[in-house]
Amino acid sequence: MEPHSRISDDIDIDHKTSRSICDEVGEQLQQDLSLEASPLPPYLDRLIDELRKQDT
């Protein structure tokens, strides 16, 4: 029998279900955060371009 977690007075969930929920929430957060990522400020963009030029 798997251990249970109590998330409220009325709901018991097993470890497998809890893990599935956590995994799904994590995936959704990663997708949402990647969509909200703002582009680099122009000055950082220029610095990165300069570094790339120095590498070649």
Helices and strands as residue ranges (DSSP letters): E 4-6, E 12-14, H 15-36, H 42-55
